Amino acid sequence: MVDCEYCDGSFDSEDAYLDHLGSAHEGELGSIDQRRVAERDGSDEGRSLSLGPAILIGVVGFSIAIVVYVVVFMGAGGGGSSLPDSGDQAVVSQVTTQESEGTQHVDRGTELTYEHMPPTSGPHYADWATGGYYDDETAPPLGEVVHALEHGAIVVYYDPDGIDPDVRESFRQYGNRYTDDFMSFLAVPTPVEDPAATYVLTAWTKRLDMDEYDEETMRQFMAEYIGRGPEQQVR
């Protein structure tokens, strides 16, 4: 099942979901969903946004687009080369979509349990973890990590026993580069005792396992999903 990020609808297939987006949410779609709908329709031009209450929305949308481009695609510092506009479908097609476990905020200290581990959604604390590389001693509470996912963060859950030193440095560079509250990158030790993969790339309800680190795969995953959390989409 594919859950709609704009309403409460659920659909049996990705194609049915895209048809729904094009007919029911045309004026609400972010740039990535516009592209997906356009590809589904076989159009190279895509769908144009409806003006709605228009000029102000257009100005705000254009301003956000400029900020996203500067921060994400032209940002200085480490973390590899700039991200592409969207993820390569060869990578995106391997991503698993997990059913949302909700967006409920709970009091700090509340015991949290998740159907999917490591979590890609679910109840979380009011505070959120900021971008960065974390080890066992500095790792934020899982309730803050999930809140970061809700914001649109990319979180890599890694196996501390399997990570290589050069991968740690790569994660540090990405964590230092992508720090915006709604477009951040976090690398945290996996909460799973016997992880299925050394590296688990996650966004809100999205998961991709990697047994060995491949930076290009991670970049493509980030390009597709960073900044697209349900709390405040900025892409």
RALIN-V812909 format. One record per residue. N is the residue number from 0. NEAR is the number of other ideal C-beta (glycine too) atoms within 10 Angstrom. Layout:
N&NEAR, N&NEAR
This chain:
0&9, 1&18, 2&16, 3&14, 4&20, 5&15, 6&12, 7&6, 8&15, 9&13, 10&16, 11&9, 12&10, 13&13, 14&11, 15&13, 16&23, 17&19, 18&15, 19&18, 20&24, 21&18, 22&9, 23&13, 24&16, 25&15, 26&12, 27&15, 28&21, 29&16, 30&17, 31&19, 32&22, 33&17, 34&15, 35&21, 36&22, 37&17, 38&13, 39&15, 40&14, 41&6, 42&10, 43&7, 44&7, 45&15, 46&17, 47&9, 48&16, 49&10, 50&10, 51&11, 52&7, 53&10, 54&9, 55&9, 56&14, 57&13, 58&10, 59&10, 60&13, 61&10, 62&10, 63&14, 64&13, 65&10, 66&13, 67&18, 68&14, 69&10, 70&16, 71&21, 72&13, 73&8, 74&17, 75&6, 76&10, 77&13, 78&21, 79&14, 80&9, 81&13, 82&19, 83&13, 84&14, 85&16, 86&21, 87&15, 88&12, 89&9, 90&19, 91&18, 92&9, 93&12, 94&19, 95&12, 96&14, 97&18, 98&14, 99&16, 100&18, 101&10, 102&16, 103&9, 104&13, 105&14, 106&8, 107&10, 108&9, 109&12, 110&6, 111&15, 112&9, 113&17, 114&10, 115&16, 116&16, 117&22, 118&25, 119&24, 120&25, 121&23, 122&18, 123&28, 124&21, 125&11, 126&14, 127&22, 128&25, 129&17, 130&21, 131&19, 132&21, 133&18, 134&13, 135&8, 136&6, 137&10, 138&18, 139&18, 140&15, 141&20, 142&24, 143&19, 144&24, 145&28, 146&23, 147&26, 148&28, 149&21, 150&23, 151&24, 152&29, 153&28, 154&23, 155&26, 156&26, 157&26, 158&17, 159&14, 160&9, 161&15, 162&18, 163&11, 164&7, 165&9, 166&19, 167&15, 168&12, 169&19, 170&24, 171&15, 172&16, 173&26, 174&22, 175&15, 176&18, 177&24, 178&16, 179&20, 180&15, 181&20, 182&24, 183&26, 184&25, 185&28, 186&24, 187&26, 188&19, 189&22, 190&14, 191&13, 192&6, 193&6, 194&20, 195&13, 196&18, 197&20, 198&24, 199&21, 200&23, 201&28, 202&23, 203&24, 204&24, 205&20, 206&20, 207&22, 208&16, 209&16, 210&11, 211&11, 212&18, 213&12, 214&13, 215&11, 216&19, 217&22, 218&20, 219&24, 220&26, 221&24, 222&22, 223&24, 224&26, 225&24, 226&25, 227&22, 228&26, 229&16, 230&14, 231&12, 232&20, 233&20, 234&23
